[in-house]
Amino acid sequence: MAKVQDLYGLMVFDEHTMQERLPSATYKQLMRTIKDGAPLDLEVANVVAHAMKEWAIEMGATHYTHWFQPLSGITSEKHDSFIDPIDDGHAIMSFSGKELIQGEPDASSFPSGGLRATFEARGYTAWDPTSFAFIKDEVLCIPTAFCSYNGEALDKKTPLLRSMRAVDEQANRVLALFGEPHQRVVTTVGAEQEYFLISEDDYKRRLDLVLTGRTLFGYSPCKGQELEEHYFGAIRPTVNNFMKELDEELWKLGVPAKTKHNEVAPCQHELAPLFANANRAIDQNLLTMEEMRLLASHYNLVCLEHEKPFEHINGSGKHNNWSISANGKNLLEPGENPMSNLRFLVFLAGVIQAVDDYQELLRMSAASAGNDHRLGANEAPPAIVSMFLGDELGRVVDALIEGRDYTASERTEMDLGVAELPNFLQDNTDRNRTSPFAFTGNKFEFRMPGAEQNLSDANMILNTAMAKSLKEFADELEGFSEEEFRATALEYVRRTLRDHQRIIFNGDGYSDEWPKEAERRGLANHRTTADALPCFVSEKSIRLFEEFAVLDEVEVRSRYEVKLEKYNKTMNIEIRTMKRLVRRDYLPAINDFAAEIARHITEVRAVLPDADLINQESKLQALIDGAAEINRQLGKLHELHYASLEIEDQQERANMNAHQIVPVMDALRDAVDAMEIIVEREKWPVPTYNEILFYA
């Protein structure tokens, strides 16, 4: 293995490479675009394109692509070669500034929620210079935004970039009140990615995993995660080799992969990177997910990124660690004495206001058919959005609300009672793994998003809601003299915290009492995707996005339609797969085994008429009764399924899927799973959880 320093960023046209290969004047102009948001000049783009092409060819690239994120949430790419034929029958390798900054993929086949008709095919991709180009599989990948012929955003990146601009503008208004010069303010993200690795052989024998990403059937394994020995446990050699190759490939692509470990559930693992600006971090997370899926096959493994691939054990999330940075300074850093750090308190109050005012939008950002199986279980946050501040910060907030003085507590020195072990200082706050939105020192960890989701939506909403909070502060405080500012600002913070105190909850989010308490506080509890999505198109939400030019009403409604359509299509695929498996695999296996037992009873009775066969007869009766129950639930599911397909309104169909069909799917699953522990192992048509989760 090469040194990490030599590997890191090897396949990325990053700042270091730009500085080496671009003329000084061009480099400086490009940096003004990347760091200060200055417009990009075509002449600069031409010089950059030539240098980028020369570098890419030296690194083995033959093609380039505009790499973008359509509303499906995954990444898309169309490869064009650098070849430019000339008259003498030969070819040169060329790449212009125009080709760098603009592409024209067909937009008709991507989800648009009604923004584009099928016959309206033209779309545009536009270079995002704030996220570095990279080489993947001999292709120069240029991160881009994607819009329609008329300029509507058809992707996840464009609204995210708009929301980042909104935070930059409003945060600078606030910082100016503190006497600070204009500076580049960005939101930063660290995306912790959880995933499962299973045997490719088992995967191929599970049609439900292949078609839906999750097991639609499966009895609880004899051993799950109850011994708690997998979390941070020794990594099995095959998985360790996969992780090493993954690290190397990600480092080459400039992805700052930092931490890797076994997660709580068997076969579950996690990768956590260092922070980057939100836009680049999300690009890197999508690239990480792709590399995980591709590299797993090198080890006869399959990477599962679904939120809940297996019942009875933990599912997978993607923790969105979010903060705000101004020229490299973290604006959510409390400092030694948060109570006297007015700038921190202003930004903290802004976050609390943003999360409380737009809690439903944040819940909506994490809504998906897969995540419905994860949220609310004792492994992930509940579907109720709340904030955890911890003891120290919680006491600061209480003191501010009550208008009393507060003295920071001394950090306790921890003495473990063993002379050889060093003493260390206890943190001022513990962690709360049941909280959807927890303060963790100098950032907030939004723990609701599922492993399979694109984090652009969550961060776009967080950023826009934060911009709204900052704007309201600046609107009210601008115009006060320097002498008046601090007292007025502190009073504003007190009022904001008092008005939004209901969102703060430092207790156990898994407790039975919390939903009742949340309802008393007036917090929303949208348990399913169907319940969560309508808030996206509420007047309040549309006003928010339009105020900061992040999305217009047409773009908002299109995204709502795309999310509804994806949910309903996912449900349709799961229902069809479930019915097919029951009819063609599970019922035949159950009936065959029942017939075998019946033959056995008949044959024994022919020889020993008085033989005690009560156990065999009991098992046969259980199989007959089980098959009857499966057929009953299958009939209900089939009837409801076809009724749902007749519903044209996508929201009504989603409501039916969530509230009528899912309970029947659960009942059908229970009926089939009950038979798994009765049918002889060799007769069961698919690998069971015991086999899948505990491969050698």
Disulfide bonds with the S-S distance in Angstrom:
none
